[in-house]
């Protein structure tokens, strides 16, 4: 059987992102989303989750943007002078290598993020990481431990399948430099945690068989999604996406993913794309159904 999880990252980022994710779920392919506990539009994100009970909601573990969820004094080493999280994956990796990143503070912050989501009445379906930070050495184990602690059954393993990356690149115009750069990052993530699926399985957490979307973050095309649906392997695949509306709040955040979010929203809600899912016998699921796919 071919199962597909279409996960929209960044729920809570802005009101426009929240609206786009909700629309991509109600009218399109999105079955799952990842919630940023410390994002500015968190309350609006909760409304999206409550009004769309079929939408799986995971926790988007974050060390790179916004204010901390834990008390600032408890995670001081993770914060910049303005009191915000700011390290990207490269900076975090260097700090891990040098021993200057406090893993205790990371665990404290991530625990607070998960608790905030749970205290709001949402039982997370999975955990993943903003900018894939959950895949960094030492941090994957923390994510697993916290998932077990909070009864969360699944974790994203950001190992992009090279064949699916090629399929997504087929047809249509590509942002070649961006895709190539992100393709290198995808390969790097595989090397950093090559045994991640085995480790997660040993810990009792579910993972998908395949994952894709890193190289084409901000560069997803209609043709690429069509070819992915036509070439989907047996088992369970996750396609990561970032739909949304490019509102003023989004522009104020400085994220590079602006108009691309609306392009993705149009692709994911296209009736022709939805018809391909049925034509190829694909079962759209979320992480909360992972235990039922057998």
SELOVO-964809 format. One record per residue (C-alpha): residue number from 1; residue in three letters; x, y, z. Coordinates in steps of 0.2 Angstrom, whole numbers, padded with zeros to 4 digits. Example, Ala and Ser with C-alpha at 12.3 -4.5 7.8 and 13.67 -1.06 7.14 Angstrom:
residues 2
NODE    i   aa      u      v      w
NODE    1  ala   0062  -0022   0039
NODE    2  ser   0068  -0005   0036
***
This chain:
residues 294
NODE    i   aa      u      v      w
NODE    1  unk   0000   0000   0000
NODE    2  unk   0006   0018  -0004
NODE    3  unk   0003   0030   0011
NODE    4  unk   0007   0048   0010
NODE    5  unk   0009   0061   0024
NODE    6  unk   0009   0078   0018
NODE    7  unk   0016   0089   0032
NODE    8  unk   0015   0108   0033
NODE    9  unk   0028   0115   0043
NODE   10  unk   0028   0131   0053
NODE   11  unk   0010   0132   0060
NODE   12  unk   0009   0147   0071
NODE   13  unk   0022   0157   0062
NODE   14  unk   0010   0170   0056
NODE   15  unk  -0009   0172   0054
NODE   16  unk  -0007   0170   0035
NODE   17  unk   0003   0154   0037
NODE   18  unk  -0010   0147   0048
NODE   19  unk  -0024   0151   0036
NODE   20  unk  -0014   0144   0022
NODE   21  unk  -0011   0127   0031
NODE   22  unk  -0029   0126   0036
NODE   23  unk  -0035   0129   0018
NODE   24  unk  -0022   0116   0011
NODE   25  unk  -0029   0103   0023
NODE   26  unk  -0048   0107   0020
NODE   27  unk  -0046   0109   0001
NODE   28  unk  -0030   0099  -0003
NODE   29  unk  -0017   0086   0002
NODE   30  unk  -0011   0092   0018
NODE   31  unk  -0014   0079   0032
NODE   32  unk  -0002   0084   0045
NODE   33  unk   0006   0100   0052
NODE   34  unk   0020   0105   0064
NODE   35  unk   0016   0118   0077
NODE   36  unk   0029   0131   0083
NODE   37  unk   0026   0133   0102
NODE   38  unk   0034   0150   0103
NODE   39  unk   0028   0158   0087
NODE   40  unk   0018   0174   0087
NODE   41  unk   0002   0167   0080
NODE   42  unk   0001   0152   0092
NODE   43  unk  -0017   0156   0098
NODE   44  unk  -0023   0156   0080
NODE   45  unk  -0014   0140   0077
NODE   46  unk  -0023   0132   0091
NODE   47  unk  -0040   0137   0083
NODE   48  unk  -0034   0129   0067
NODE   49  unk  -0030   0113   0076
NODE   50  unk  -0047   0113   0085
NODE   51  unk  -0057   0117   0070
NODE   52  unk  -0049   0103   0059
NODE   53  unk  -0049   0087   0070
NODE   54  unk  -0043   0076   0056
NODE   55  unk  -0027   0087   0054
NODE   56  unk  -0013   0078   0064
NODE   57  unk  -0003   0091   0074
NODE   58  unk   0015   0088   0079
NODE   59  unk   0028   0099   0088
NODE   60  unk   0040   0109   0078
NODE   61  unk   0055   0109   0090
NODE   62  unk   0064   0125   0088
NODE   63  unk   0081   0132   0093
NODE   64  unk   0083   0145   0079
NODE   65  unk   0069   0158   0080
NODE   66  unk   0058   0168   0093
NODE   67  unk   0058   0170   0112
NODE   68  unk   0061   0154   0122
NODE   69  unk   0046   0145   0129
NODE   70  unk   0056   0140   0145
NODE   71  unk   0060   0154   0158
NODE   72  unk   0075   0164   0150
NODE   73  unk   0086   0161   0165
NODE   74  unk   0085   0142   0163
NODE   75  unk   0090   0142   0145
NODE   76  unk   0102   0158   0144
NODE   77  unk   0115   0149   0134
NODE   78  unk   0103   0147   0119
NODE   79  unk   0098   0165   0118
NODE   80  unk   0106   0180   0110
NODE   81  unk   0107   0198   0118
NODE   82  unk   0089   0202   0113
NODE   83  unk   0084   0186   0123
NODE   84  unk   0079   0176   0108
NODE   85  unk   0083   0159   0101
NODE   86  unk   0094   0162   0085
NODE   87  unk   0106   0148   0081
NODE   88  unk   0104   0140   0064
NODE   89  unk   0109   0122   0061
NODE   90  unk   0127   0126   0056
NODE   91  unk   0130   0136   0072
NODE   92  unk   0122   0123   0083
NODE   93  unk   0133   0110   0075
NODE   94  unk   0149   0120   0078
NODE   95  unk   0143   0122   0096
NODE   96  unk   0140   0104   0098
NODE   97  unk   0157   0100   0091
NODE   98  unk   0166   0112   0103
NODE   99  unk   0156   0107   0118
NODE  100  unk   0149   0124   0121
NODE  101  unk   0130   0120   0118
NODE  102  unk   0122   0114   0134
NODE  103  unk   0111   0099   0130
NODE  104  unk   0103   0101   0147
NODE  105  unk   0096   0118   0141
NODE  106  unk   0091   0111   0124
NODE  107  unk   0081   0098   0133
NODE  108  unk   0073   0110   0145
NODE  109  unk   0068   0122   0131
NODE  110  unk   0061   0108   0120
NODE  111  unk   0052   0100   0135
NODE  112  unk   0044   0117   0138
NODE  113  unk   0038   0118   0120
NODE  114  unk   0030   0101   0121
NODE  115  unk   0022   0105   0137
NODE  116  unk   0015   0121   0130
NODE  117  unk   0006   0112   0116
NODE  118  unk   0000   0099   0127
NODE  119  unk  -0006   0111   0140
NODE  120  unk  -0016   0119   0126
NODE  121  unk  -0026   0103   0124
NODE  122  unk  -0017   0096   0109
NODE  123  unk  -0009   0078   0110
NODE  124  unk   0005   0079   0098
NODE  125  unk   0005   0066   0084
NODE  126  unk   0024   0067   0081
NODE  127  unk   0039   0078   0084
NODE  128  unk   0051   0086   0071
NODE  129  unk   0063   0100   0070
NODE  130  unk   0063   0118   0064
NODE  131  unk   0077   0118   0051
NODE  132  unk   0079   0099   0055
NODE  133  unk   0088   0103   0071
NODE  134  unk   0082   0087   0079
NODE  135  unk   0094   0077   0067
NODE  136  unk   0110   0085   0075
NODE  137  unk   0121   0074   0085
NODE  138  unk   0115   0073   0103
NODE  139  unk   0099   0082   0099
NODE  140  unk   0090   0067   0091
NODE  141  unk   0092   0057   0107
NODE  142  unk   0084   0072   0117
NODE  143  unk   0069   0072   0104
NODE  144  unk   0067   0054   0106
NODE  145  unk   0068   0055   0125
NODE  146  unk   0055   0069   0126
NODE  147  unk   0043   0060   0114
NODE  148  unk   0043   0045   0125
NODE  149  unk   0041   0056   0141
NODE  150  unk   0026   0064   0133
NODE  151  unk   0018   0049   0125
NODE  152  unk   0021   0055   0107
NODE  153  unk   0021   0040   0095
NODE  154  unk   0032   0046   0081
NODE  155  unk   0047   0056   0075
NODE  156  unk   0052   0063   0058
NODE  157  unk   0068   0057   0052
NODE  158  unk   0074   0070   0039
NODE  159  unk   0083   0058   0028
NODE  160  unk   0078   0063   0011
NODE  161  unk   0077   0049  -0001
NODE  162  unk   0088   0053  -0016
NODE  163  unk   0076   0045  -0029
NODE  164  unk   0062   0055  -0023
NODE  165  unk   0072   0071  -0023
NODE  166  unk   0076   0068  -0041
NODE  167  unk   0057   0065  -0045
NODE  168  unk   0052   0081  -0037
NODE  169  unk   0065   0090  -0048
NODE  170  unk   0058   0082  -0064
NODE  171  unk   0048   0094  -0075
NODE  172  unk   0045   0112  -0073
NODE  173  unk   0057   0127  -0069
NODE  174  unk   0068   0125  -0054
NODE  175  unk   0077   0137  -0043
NODE  176  unk   0093   0127  -0047
NODE  177  unk   0105   0135  -0035
NODE  178  unk   0093   0134  -0021
NODE  179  unk   0089   0116  -0025
NODE  180  unk   0107   0111  -0026
NODE  181  unk   0112   0120  -0010
NODE  182  unk   0098   0112  -0001
NODE  183  unk   0102   0095  -0009
NODE  184  unk   0119   0096  -0001
NODE  185  unk   0111   0100   0016
NODE  186  unk   0100   0085   0014
NODE  187  unk   0114   0073   0011
NODE  188  unk   0123   0081   0026
NODE  189  unk   0108   0077   0037
NODE  190  unk   0109   0059   0032
NODE  191  unk   0127   0058   0037
NODE  192  unk   0124   0066   0054
NODE  193  unk   0112   0053   0059
NODE  194  unk   0113   0039   0047
NODE  195  unk   0106   0026   0060
NODE  196  unk   0091   0037   0065
NODE  197  unk   0077   0026   0059
NODE  198  unk   0085   0011   0068
NODE  199  unk   0088   0021   0084
NODE  200  unk   0070   0027   0084
NODE  201  unk   0063   0010   0081
NODE  202  unk   0073   0003   0096
NODE  203  unk   0066   0017   0106
NODE  204  unk   0048   0012   0101
NODE  205  unk   0044   0027   0090
NODE  206  unk   0037   0026   0073
NODE  207  unk   0045   0034   0057
NODE  208  unk   0040   0035   0039
NODE  209  unk   0049   0024   0027
NODE  210  unk   0053   0038   0016
NODE  211  unk   0055   0057   0017
NODE  212  unk   0057   0071   0004
NODE  213  unk   0055   0090   0003
NODE  214  unk   0072   0097   0009
NODE  215  unk   0080   0101  -0007
NODE  216  unk   0064   0108  -0014
NODE  217  unk   0060   0119   0001
NODE  218  unk   0054   0135  -0007
NODE  219  unk   0055   0128  -0024
NODE  220  unk   0041   0115  -0025
NODE  221  unk   0033   0114  -0042
NODE  222  unk   0017   0107  -0049
NODE  223  unk   0026   0095  -0061
NODE  224  unk   0037   0089  -0047
NODE  225  unk   0022   0085  -0036
NODE  226  unk   0014   0076  -0050
NODE  227  unk   0029   0066  -0054
NODE  228  unk   0031   0062  -0035
NODE  229  unk   0013   0055  -0034
NODE  230  unk   0015   0045  -0050
NODE  231  unk   0031   0037  -0043
NODE  232  unk   0027   0035  -0025
NODE  233  unk   0035   0019  -0018
NODE  234  unk   0025   0006  -0007
NODE  235  unk   0026   0010   0011
NODE  236  unk   0024   0027   0020
NODE  237  unk   0032   0043   0013
NODE  238  unk   0032   0060   0021
NODE  239  unk   0032   0076   0009
NODE  240  unk   0037   0091   0019
NODE  241  unk   0029   0107   0013
NODE  242  unk   0027   0126   0018
NODE  243  unk   0010   0132   0012
NODE  244  unk   0003   0149   0017
NODE  245  unk  -0001   0167   0013
NODE  246  unk   0013   0180   0012
NODE  247  unk   0005   0193   0023
NODE  248  unk   0014   0208   0031
NODE  249  unk   0017   0198   0047
NODE  250  unk   0026   0185   0037
NODE  251  unk   0037   0198   0028
NODE  252  unk   0042   0206   0045
NODE  253  unk   0049   0189   0050
NODE  254  unk   0063   0190   0037
NODE  255  unk   0060   0172   0032
NODE  256  unk   0065   0168   0014
NODE  257  unk   0049   0158   0011
NODE  258  unk   0037   0171   0006
NODE  259  unk   0028   0170  -0011
NODE  260  unk   0034   0152  -0012
NODE  261  unk   0021   0148   0002
NODE  262  unk   0007   0154  -0009
NODE  263  unk   0013   0144  -0024
NODE  264  unk   0014   0128  -0013
NODE  265  unk  -0004   0132  -0007
NODE  266  unk  -0010   0133  -0025
NODE  267  unk  -0001   0116  -0030
NODE  268  unk  -0008   0107  -0015
NODE  269  unk  -0026   0112  -0017
NODE  270  unk  -0026   0109  -0036
NODE  271  unk  -0040   0097  -0040
NODE  272  unk  -0030   0089  -0054
NODE  273  unk  -0016   0085  -0041
NODE  274  unk  -0030   0078  -0029
NODE  275  unk  -0037   0067  -0043
NODE  276  unk  -0019   0060  -0045
NODE  277  unk  -0020   0054  -0027
NODE  278  unk  -0035   0044  -0031
NODE  279  unk  -0030   0038  -0048
NODE  280  unk  -0014   0030  -0041
NODE  281  unk  -0022   0022  -0026
NODE  282  unk  -0013   0033  -0013
NODE  283  unk  -0019   0033   0005
NODE  284  unk  -0017   0051   0013
NODE  285  unk  -0014   0049   0032
NODE  286  unk  -0006   0058   0046
NODE  287  unk   0007   0053   0059
NODE  288  unk  -0007   0048   0071
NODE  289  unk  -0012   0034   0059
NODE  290  unk   0006   0027   0058
NODE  291  unk   0001   0013   0070
NODE  292  unk  -0013   0008   0058
NODE  293  unk  -0003   0007   0042
NODE  294  unk   0005  -0010   0046
***
